[in-house]
Amino acid sequence: MRTDLEWQGPKLSWDHFRILLTVRGETRKNFYYDMCIKYKWSKEELKQKIKDMYYEDIIYPK
């Protein structure tokens, strides 16, 4: 997951990383990782976005 950014140090909590470990696919994980940082999602927001399939809604709009 985003090894190119590791040198900057973690920008998310351990709880965020634990949640991200449940996400399948590197592209999807990186999407949620970037969105967490950009929009300062809490761990609860991240869980909800994953549950609501936010990635799929953005990538494959109806």
N, C-alpha and C positions, 0 to 999 in steps of 0.2 A: 504494500500500500504506500504510495507516494514516496518512494525511497529518495527521490530527487529533492525532497523538502526536509528530510530528517536532520540535516546539518543545522537547520534553523532552530531546532528544538521543538518539542511538542507544543502545539497551539490548542490542543483539546485535552480534556480531562481523561483519566483512565476509564471512567465510565463511558465516555464517548467511544473510545477505542474498543471497549468490550462490546458495545452495541454494534459497531462497524464490523466486528469479526463475524457477526451473524449474517451479514449481507453477502449474497453470492455474486461473484464476478468482480474482477478488478476495476472495470470501467464504472460499474455501479458504486462500488466502495469509494472510488476517487471522487465521483460526483457528490456523494453525501458528505465526504470529508471536506471538499471545497465549499460546499453550501454551508456547512456548520461554521466554518471560519468566516466566510463572507457575511453571513447573516446572523452570526453569533447565536446559533440555535442552542437551546438548553438540551440536556439529555432527553427530557420528556418530549420536546419538540422533534428531536431526531427520531425517537421511537415512533411517534405519530406519523411523521412523514414517510417512514419506511412502511408502516402498517397501511397507510393510505396509497402506497405505490406512487409517490410523488415523482420519482425518476421516470416511470413509465408515462405519467401524464405529461411531463415536459418533453420527453424524447418522442413519444408517439401520441400527439394530441388527437382528440376525436374530431 
